[in-house]
Amino acid sequence: MEKHTFKDGKTTGILSYITIIGLLYAWYTNKQNNNYFTSFHVRQSIGLHILYFANKFIVYGYFGATAGSIGRIGVLILFVLGIISAVQEELKLVPLFGEKFQEWFKNI
């Protein structure tokens, strides 16, 4: 993978991790540009956002606030690791779920 491709998609890759609106914007602009680096980070971000909402609605609802708070902190750490990976222009998978996110969302 060429380095200039990473630089071209760096901003949208970072933006994909910042709120759901940032994710939607990155996904939409990447549909037009089709940058591999951005696609990688959009797939990671989609998975993390789904994980966040699953934690918010399922873990909090069935296991309580303590478990939900622990899950929230865990997901927040994964978001930070994703942002750091995008800033450093690396294709680093988020721990635990990164491979699955790439597999599940490979059409994006």
JOUR-V34478 format. One record per residue. RES is the residue in three letters. SS is DSSP state (helix for helix, strand for strand, loop for the rest). PSI is psi in degrees with one decimal (none if undefined). Layout:
# JOUR-V34478
RES_SS_PSI, RES_SS_PSI
This chain:
# JOUR-V34478
MET_loop_131.8, GLU_loop_146.8, LYS_helix_-36.1, HIS_helix_-27.0, THR_helix_-38.7, PHE_helix_-44.4, LYS_helix_-37.7, ASP_helix_-34.8, GLY_helix_4.6, LYS_helix_-48.0, THR_helix_-47.8, THR_helix_-29.9, GLY_helix_-43.7, ILE_helix_-44.7, LEU_helix_-29.6, SER_loop_-25.2, TYR_loop_-14.3, ILE_loop_103.1, THR_helix_164.2, ILE_helix_-30.6, ILE_helix_-40.6, GLY_helix_-39.4, LEU_helix_-46.7, LEU_helix_-40.8, TYR_helix_-45.8, ALA_helix_-41.4, TRP_helix_-44.8, TYR_helix_-46.7, THR_helix_-30.3, ASN_helix_-24.5, LYS_helix_-35.0, GLN_helix_-40.3, ASN_helix_-29.3, ASN_loop_55.3, ASN_loop_126.7, TYR_helix_-41.6, PHE_helix_-46.9, THR_helix_-41.8, SER_helix_-42.8, PHE_helix_-49.5, HIS_helix_-30.2, VAL_helix_-42.3, ARG_helix_-43.3, GLN_helix_-43.5, SER_helix_-40.2, ILE_helix_-47.3, GLY_helix_-42.2, LEU_helix_-38.1, HIS_helix_-39.9, ILE_helix_-42.0, LEU_helix_-40.2, TYR_helix_-48.2, PHE_helix_-34.2, ALA_helix_-41.3, ASN_helix_-44.1, LYS_helix_-43.6, PHE_helix_-32.8, ILE_helix_-54.6, VAL_helix_-46.8, TYR_helix_-41.0, GLY_helix_-39.3, TYR_helix_-25.4, PHE_helix_-6.9, GLY_loop_174.6, ALA_helix_-35.1, THR_helix_-48.6, ALA_helix_-38.9, GLY_helix_-39.9, SER_helix_-40.2, ILE_helix_-43.5, GLY_helix_-40.2, ARG_helix_-43.4, ILE_helix_-41.5, GLY_helix_-45.2, VAL_helix_-38.7, LEU_helix_-42.1, ILE_helix_-41.2, LEU_helix_-38.6, PHE_helix_-44.8, VAL_helix_-41.8, LEU_helix_-37.8, GLY_helix_-43.2, ILE_helix_-43.2, ILE_helix_-41.7, SER_helix_-42.3, ALA_helix_-40.4, VAL_helix_-38.6, GLN_loop_3.6, GLU_loop_46.3, GLU_loop_153.3, LEU_loop_64.5, LYS_loop_126.5, LEU_loop_144.7, VAL_loop_144.5, PRO_loop_151.6, LEU_loop_-52.3, PHE_loop_-7.3, GLY_helix_-45.4, GLU_helix_-41.6, LYS_helix_-40.0, PHE_helix_-42.2, GLN_helix_-37.9, GLU_helix_-47.4, TRP_helix_-36.7, PHE_loop_30.4, LYS_loop_-18.6, ASN_loop_-0.9, ILE_loop_none
